[in-house]
Amino acid sequence: MELARATNRSVRLRNRSALLTRLFLDGPLTRQDLVRSTGLSQPAVSNVVADLIDEGLVAEAGAAESDGGRPSMLLRIARRFAFVVGVDVGETRVRVELFDFAMTLLASIEYPLDPARTEPDLVAGHVLAGIDAVTGQAQVATGDVLGVGIGVSGVVEQGVEAVVHAQALGWDRVPLERLIGAGTDLPLHIDNGAKTLGQAEMWFGAGRGARHAVFALVGSGVGASVVTGGATYRGASSSAGEWGHTTLVYGGRACRCGARGCLEAYVGAEAIIDRYREARRGRAVPGEDEESQLAALVAAADTSVTARRVLDETAGYLGAGVANLINLFNPERVVLGGWAAMALGDLLPAVREAAGRQALRQPFEQASIELCRLGVDAVALGAATLPIARFLTEGGVRR
């Protein structure tokens, strides 16, 4: 009897998970749409949907268009059922955003980071202050927040508590989850920023419909998320995707990681600005921070031969790095994201051309290379999906 109850409960949770996931990613949908997309029977769908509506997880969204018969009712995720916080811990700022359950942005705040001051305690303080700020702006009670997702530079070692290894930030085995958890009771979900960007683009952006894709994050540093068979590839200890620290030029420019010739040492924003400074014979690049300096470089390329040459070289280096991804992983799509990639968006045709010269012909012809569609908020948005992904997997049951 107990085994039968456990089996029935397991099946019901699995059915709830399937229906909620479809509604979250593809809604609004009718009950008949859910029958077709999940393979569940009409009675099973009707019973589970009735429970989800009673629990406030799902709401009716009006009648679908009809060809003459009785119109079917559309269903959608209930926007105000719960809220989630997404955090982007970058190398130049901490961005904290609040979303409703339909992933509508409700509030956002940023805290600039001095590259010389990225102490873990300071970053944790910004995250906690940001949670209070965005929930206060939107007048959302902490108890209505499902969880906090955090995308961070570096390798995130998952375990009882997430530990971060980020050489660019000077972090070695930083217990970030413990530091942030000391100031909040909200569930925390921490992952690498390139991986959260990849999840956001898979769910809502340029990756939708793809089973095999690579999402490259180009900001101050460089990383990637590899999706194969629809799932993120993590490797033995979740460090897979450190594309920025693959060798582009043996014995080349010094990289922040301590090695030489890494891709990041040529196409990361810090490296691009440094190469421009060197090309200007040491003269400072206009701008107060990396973003304004990179913007100045892009603007100068219309009239400056030196700036144009640096950007052309950057497109070549980035194209070679993309070609390596294509040769290694044979993706359907390579998506370039991150604030620096967006600033360099006009280089995309040159990047494609350079990748075509370096990649093997057959896998290159199968792959598209495009910019991300979610802009600079993609890391925080993807981070906010982490608690939702757990919630959907568990059938919409809050732990």
Secondary structure, DSSP 4 states (H G I P E B T S, - for coil): -HHHHHHHHHHHHHHHHHHHHHHHHH-SEEHHHHHHHH---HHHHHHHHHHHHHTTSEEEEEEPP-SSSPPPEEEEE-TTS-EEEEEEE-SSEEEEEEEETT--EEEEEEEE--TT---HHHHHHHHHHHHHHHHHHHT--GGGEEEEEEEESSEEE-SSS-EEEEGGGTEEEE-HHHHHHTT--S-EEEEEHHHHHHHHHHHHSTTTT-SSEEEEEESSSEEEEEEETTEEE--SSS-TT-GGGSBSSTT-SB-TTS-BSBTHHHHSHHHHHHHHHHHTTTPPPSSSSHHHHHHHHHHHTTT-HHHHHHHHHHHHHHHHHHHHHHHHH--SEEEEESHHHHHTGGGHHHHHHHHHHHS-HHHHHH-EEEE-SSGGGHHHHHHHHHHHHHHHHTTS---
